[in-house]
């Protein structure tokens, strides 16, 4: 009896083992062989480093480490007295150039009046020349008939010469006055150029003044704060970082042997080590154009010396959705496990 029971138990165990093995084989054939996984994956985010655009002493620090901020919130305020003075200086330069432009316009209008007066002088000189010419002709006629003296003839000739000279002088005066208009026009162009330059300087001064107030470029959390009240902030020197909590992505470093059927758009599952019971469904975004070692500071050179083959890893990017249950809790740098379903890849 015991032997019969043992045989039944062994048979059941064998059937269960065969069934389990068959189920495992079927699952591998239909699902598991298409899944590529790696635990060499981390959450990343585009973390903007905050630095000053202009130099100055820090007057206010309005944030602390780990403080949430919104886009546009004021982080640091620099002493702006020098920059306000530059704005005033540029404004005064603009007013000076505008006054010079108004003066030039007035002088040009006055010069046109002078030209009109000089042109009237030409008409007067021409009339005088005609009168002197007629007088000279009359005196010559009288002298021929001995009705006028030689002295009167010489006087008429002198008057004629003076009239001719006066007309020439009047015409030269008009030409000179017209040339003066050209000088004033050239000066006007110079003043206008100086005015544009002063206006550009004002724009730059106002921009520098605005840059004394440093704002958050994105929403996130303050981290790595190095700025202190009263220190001298220099352009390009890091003051702090704003770590975004939205728009995060995962960079998974898959082995080169796992990339054969991997392509953008394939479904994937992400499990964060901190919350392993909350899988996140995503899709493959893109594959790096080169292996990670190619972008290192000192890329390996295998053309010389001994060679040891090492399996390379290629970064694969997967964007995290902003509406997951872990939204707001995920942080750049956390470790994750990524599984990509490569079925349907071409």
C-alpha positions as CSV (number, residue, x, y, z in Angstrom):
1,X,0.0,0.0,0.0
2,X,2.8,2.4,0.9
3,X,4.6,1.6,-2.3
4,X,1.5,2.4,-4.3
5,X,1.1,5.8,-2.5
6,X,4.8,6.5,-3.2
7,X,4.4,5.8,-6.8
8,X,1.4,8.1,-7.0
9,X,3.2,10.9,-5.3
10,X,6.3,10.5,-7.5
11,X,4.0,10.5,-10.5
12,X,2.3,13.7,-9.4
13,X,5.7,15.3,-8.7
14,X,6.9,14.3,-12.1
15,X,3.8,15.6,-13.8
16,X,4.1,18.9,-11.8
17,X,7.8,19.2,-12.7
18,X,7.1,18.6,-16.4
19,X,4.2,21.0,-16.3
20,X,6.3,23.6,-14.5
21,X,9.2,23.1,-16.9
22,X,6.8,23.3,-19.9
23,X,5.2,26.4,-18.6
24,X,8.6,28.0,-17.9
25,X,9.7,27.0,-21.4
26,X,6.6,28.4,-23.0
27,X,6.9,31.7,-21.0
28,X,10.5,32.0,-22.0
29,X,9.6,31.3,-25.7
30,X,6.8,33.8,-25.8
31,X,8.0,36.5,-23.4
32,X,11.3,36.2,-21.5
33,X,13.5,35.8,-24.6
34,X,12.4,39.2,-25.8
35,X,13.1,41.0,-22.6
36,X,16.5,42.8,-22.1
37,X,17.2,44.0,-18.6
38,X,19.9,45.9,-16.8
39,X,20.5,47.3,-13.4
40,X,23.2,49.7,-14.6
41,X,20.6,52.5,-14.9
42,X,20.0,55.8,-13.1
43,X,17.6,58.7,-13.1
44,X,18.9,61.8,-14.7
45,X,17.7,65.4,-15.1
46,X,18.9,68.5,-16.8
47,X,20.2,70.4,-13.8
48,X,20.8,74.0,-14.5
49,X,23.8,75.5,-12.6
50,X,23.1,79.0,-11.3
51,X,25.8,81.6,-11.8
52,X,25.9,85.3,-12.0
53,X,26.0,87.1,-15.4
54,X,27.5,90.2,-13.8
55,X,29.9,90.7,-10.9
56,X,28.9,92.2,-7.6
57,X,28.6,91.6,-3.9
58,X,25.7,89.5,-2.7
59,X,23.2,91.7,-1.0
60,X,20.5,89.0,-0.4
61,X,20.2,85.3,-0.5
62,X,16.5,84.4,-0.6
63,X,16.7,80.6,-0.7
64,X,18.1,77.8,1.4
65,X,19.3,74.3,0.6
66,X,16.5,71.8,-0.3
67,X,14.0,74.6,-0.7
68,X,11.4,74.2,-3.5
69,X,11.3,77.1,-6.0
70,X,9.1,78.0,-9.0
71,X,10.4,79.2,-12.3
72,X,11.1,82.9,-12.0
73,X,11.5,83.0,-8.2
74,X,14.3,85.3,-7.0
75,X,17.3,83.4,-5.7
76,X,20.0,86.0,-5.1
77,X,20.2,89.8,-5.3
78,X,23.5,91.5,-6.0
79,X,24.5,95.1,-5.0
80,X,23.2,97.2,-7.9
81,X,24.4,100.7,-7.1
82,X,27.2,100.7,-9.8
83,X,24.8,99.4,-12.4
84,X,22.1,102.0,-11.6
85,X,24.8,104.6,-12.0
86,X,25.6,103.2,-15.4
87,X,22.0,103.4,-16.4
88,X,21.8,107.0,-15.3
89,X,25.1,107.7,-17.2
90,X,23.7,106.2,-20.4
91,X,20.4,108.1,-20.0
92,X,22.3,111.3,-19.6
93,X,24.4,110.5,-22.7
94,X,21.2,110.0,-24.7
95,X,19.8,113.3,-23.5
96,X,23.0,115.1,-24.5
97,X,22.9,113.6,-27.9
98,X,19.3,114.5,-28.4
99,X,20.1,118.1,-27.3
100,X,22.9,118.1,-29.8
101,X,20.6,116.8,-32.5
102,X,18.0,119.5,-31.7
103,X,20.8,122.2,-31.9
104,X,22.0,120.8,-35.2
105,X,18.4,121.0,-36.6
106,X,18.1,124.6,-35.4
107,X,21.4,125.5,-37.0
108,X,20.4,123.9,-40.2
109,X,17.2,125.8,-40.3
110,X,19.1,129.0,-39.6
111,X,21.6,128.2,-42.3
112,X,18.8,127.8,-44.8
113,X,17.7,131.4,-43.8
114,X,21.2,132.6,-44.4
115,X,21.2,130.9,-47.8
116,X,18.0,132.7,-48.7
117,X,19.5,136.0,-47.6
118,X,22.6,135.3,-49.6
119,X,20.6,134.4,-52.7
120,X,18.7,137.7,-52.2
121,X,22.1,139.4,-52.2
122,X,22.8,137.9,-55.6
123,X,19.7,139.4,-57.0
124,X,20.7,142.8,-55.6
125,X,24.2,142.5,-57.0
126,X,22.9,141.5,-60.4
127,X,20.6,144.6,-60.4
128,X,23.5,146.8,-59.4
129,X,25.6,145.3,-62.1
130,X,23.0,146.0,-64.7
131,X,22.6,149.6,-63.5
132,X,26.4,150.1,-63.5
133,X,26.6,148.7,-67.1
134,X,23.8,151.0,-68.3
135,X,25.5,154.0,-66.6
136,X,28.9,153.1,-68.2
137,X,27.3,152.8,-71.7
138,X,25.6,156.2,-71.2
139,X,28.7,157.9,-70.0
140,X,30.8,156.5,-72.9
141,X,28.2,157.8,-75.4
142,X,28.3,161.2,-73.8
143,X,32.1,161.2,-73.7
144,X,32.3,160.4,-77.4
145,X,30.2,163.6,-78.0
146,X,32.3,165.5,-75.5
147,X,29.3,166.0,-73.2
148,X,31.0,164.1,-70.3
149,X,34.5,164.4,-68.8
150,X,37.1,161.7,-68.8
151,X,36.9,161.5,-65.0
152,X,33.2,160.7,-65.1
153,X,33.9,157.9,-67.5
154,X,36.6,156.5,-65.3
155,X,34.2,156.6,-62.3
156,X,31.5,154.7,-64.3
157,X,34.0,152.1,-65.3
158,X,35.1,151.7,-61.6
159,X,31.5,151.3,-60.6
160,X,31.0,148.7,-63.2
161,X,34.0,146.7,-62.0
162,X,32.8,147.0,-58.4
163,X,29.4,145.7,-59.4
164,X,30.9,142.7,-61.2
165,X,33.1,141.9,-58.1
166,X,30.1,142.3,-55.8
167,X,28.1,139.8,-57.9
168,X,30.9,137.3,-57.8
169,X,31.3,137.8,-54.1
170,X,27.5,137.2,-53.6
171,X,27.6,134.0,-55.7
172,X,30.6,132.7,-53.8
173,X,28.8,133.5,-50.5
174,X,25.8,131.4,-51.6
175,X,28.1,128.5,-52.6
176,X,29.8,128.7,-49.2
177,X,26.5,128.8,-47.3
178,X,25.3,125.7,-49.3
179,X,28.6,123.9,-48.3
180,X,27.9,124.8,-44.7
181,X,24.6,122.9,-45.0
182,X,26.5,119.8,-46.1
183,X,28.8,120.2,-43.1
184,X,25.8,120.4,-40.8
185,X,24.2,117.3,-42.4
186,X,27.4,115.4,-41.9
187,X,27.5,116.5,-38.3
188,X,23.8,115.4,-38.0
189,X,24.7,111.9,-39.1
190,X,27.6,111.8,-36.6
191,X,25.2,112.9,-33.8
192,X,22.6,110.3,-34.8
193,X,25.3,107.6,-34.7
194,X,26.4,108.7,-31.3
195,X,22.7,108.7,-30.2
196,X,22.2,105.1,-31.4
197,X,25.4,104.1,-29.6
198,X,24.2,105.8,-26.4
199,X,20.8,104.0,-26.7
200,X,22.6,100.7,-27.1
201,X,24.7,101.5,-24.0
202,X,21.5,102.1,-22.2
203,X,20.0,98.8,-23.2
204,X,23.2,97.0,-22.0
205,X,23.2,99.0,-18.8
206,X,19.6,98.0,-18.1
207,X,20.3,94.4,-18.9
208,X,23.2,94.4,-16.5
209,X,21.0,96.0,-13.9
210,X,18.3,93.3,-14.4
211,X,21.0,90.6,-14.1
212,X,21.8,91.7,-10.6
213,X,18.6,89.9,-9.6
214,X,19.2,86.1,-10.2
215,X,16.1,84.1,-10.8
216,X,15.3,80.4,-11.0
217,X,15.2,79.3,-14.7
218,X,13.0,76.2,-13.9
219,X,10.9,74.9,-11.1
220,X,12.8,72.5,-8.8
221,X,14.6,72.2,-5.5
222,X,17.7,74.2,-4.5
223,X,20.8,72.1,-4.1
224,X,24.6,72.4,-3.7
225,X,24.2,76.0,-2.5
226,X,27.6,77.7,-2.3
227,X,26.7,81.4,-2.2
228,X,26.8,83.4,1.1
229,X,25.7,86.9,2.0
230,X,28.4,89.5,1.3
231,X,30.6,87.4,-0.9
232,X,31.8,88.7,-4.3
233,X,29.9,86.9,-7.0
234,X,31.8,86.6,-10.3
235,X,30.4,85.8,-13.7
236,X,30.4,82.0,-14.5
237,X,31.2,80.9,-10.9
238,X,28.6,78.4,-9.6
239,X,26.3,79.8,-6.8
240,X,23.9,76.9,-6.6
241,X,21.9,74.4,-8.6
242,X,18.2,74.0,-9.2
243,X,17.3,70.3,-9.4
244,X,14.1,69.8,-11.5
245,X,11.6,67.2,-10.3
246,X,9.8,67.2,-13.7
247,X,11.1,66.2,-17.1
248,X,13.3,63.5,-15.6
249,X,14.7,60.6,-17.7
250,X,16.5,57.3,-17.2
251,X,19.8,56.5,-18.8
252,X,20.2,52.7,-18.9
253,X,23.6,51.3,-19.9
254,X,22.9,48.2,-21.9
255,X,25.5,45.7,-23.0
256,X,26.3,45.8,-26.7
257,X,25.1,42.2,-27.0
258,X,21.6,43.4,-25.8
259,X,21.1,45.9,-28.6
260,X,20.5,43.6,-31.5
261,X,16.7,44.0,-31.5
262,X,16.4,47.2,-29.4
263,X,14.9,50.3,-31.1
264,X,13.2,53.6,-30.1
265,X,9.5,53.3,-29.2
266,X,9.6,49.9,-27.7
267,X,7.8,49.5,-24.3
268,X,9.8,49.2,-21.2
269,X,9.3,48.9,-17.4
270,X,11.3,50.8,-14.8
271,X,11.6,49.8,-11.2
272,X,13.2,52.3,-8.8
273,X,15.3,50.6,-6.1
274,X,13.7,52.9,-3.5
275,X,10.2,51.9,-4.5
276,X,10.5,48.4,-6.1
277,X,6.8,47.8,-5.8
278,X,5.8,50.7,-8.0
279,X,6.8,49.8,-11.6
280,X,6.6,52.6,-14.2
281,X,5.7,51.9,-17.8
282,X,7.7,53.9,-20.3
283,X,9.1,53.6,-23.8
284,X,12.6,53.7,-25.3
285,X,13.4,57.2,-26.3
286,X,16.7,57.0,-28.1
287,X,20.0,55.1,-28.2
288,X,23.4,56.9,-27.9
289,X,25.4,57.3,-31.1
290,X,28.4,55.8,-29.4
291,X,29.4,53.7,-26.4
292,X,29.9,55.3,-23.1
293,X,33.7,54.8,-23.2
294,X,33.9,56.9,-26.4
295,X,32.7,60.0,-24.4
296,X,35.0,59.4,-21.5
297,X,37.9,61.8,-20.7
298,X,40.5,59.3,-21.9
299,X,38.9,57.0,-24.5
300,X,40.6,53.6,-24.6
301,X,43.1,53.0,-27.4
302,X,43.4,49.4,-28.4
303,X,45.6,49.8,-31.4
304,X,48.8,49.3,-29.4
305,X,49.9,47.1,-26.5
306,X,48.1,44.1,-25.1
307,X,44.4,43.9,-25.9
308,X,41.7,42.5,-23.6
309,X,38.2,42.5,-25.0
310,X,35.6,44.2,-22.7
311,X,31.9,44.2,-23.4
312,X,30.9,47.8,-24.1
313,X,27.8,49.5,-22.9
314,X,25.7,51.9,-24.8
315,X,23.5,54.5,-23.0
316,X,19.7,54.2,-23.8
317,X,17.5,57.0,-22.8
318,X,13.9,56.5,-21.5
319,X,11.8,59.5,-20.5
320,X,9.8,59.3,-17.3
321,X,6.2,60.5,-17.4
322,X,5.3,63.4,-15.1
323,X,2.0,61.8,-14.0
324,X,3.2,58.7,-12.3
325,X,2.4,57.7,-8.7
326,X,6.0,58.6,-7.9
327,X,5.9,62.1,-9.4
328,X,7.6,64.6,-7.2
329,X,9.4,61.8,-5.2
330,X,11.9,60.8,-7.8
331,X,15.3,62.4,-7.7
332,X,18.2,62.5,-10.2
333,X,20.8,59.9,-9.3
334,X,18.5,57.2,-8.0
335,X,19.2,53.6,-9.2
336,X,16.7,51.8,-11.3
337,X,16.2,48.5,-13.1
338,X,15.1,48.7,-16.7
339,X,13.5,46.0,-18.7
340,X,12.8,46.5,-22.4
341,X,10.4,44.4,-24.5
342,X,12.1,44.1,-27.9
343,X,9.3,42.4,-29.7
344,X,8.2,44.0,-32.8
345,X,11.6,45.6,-33.5
346,X,12.6,45.8,-37.2
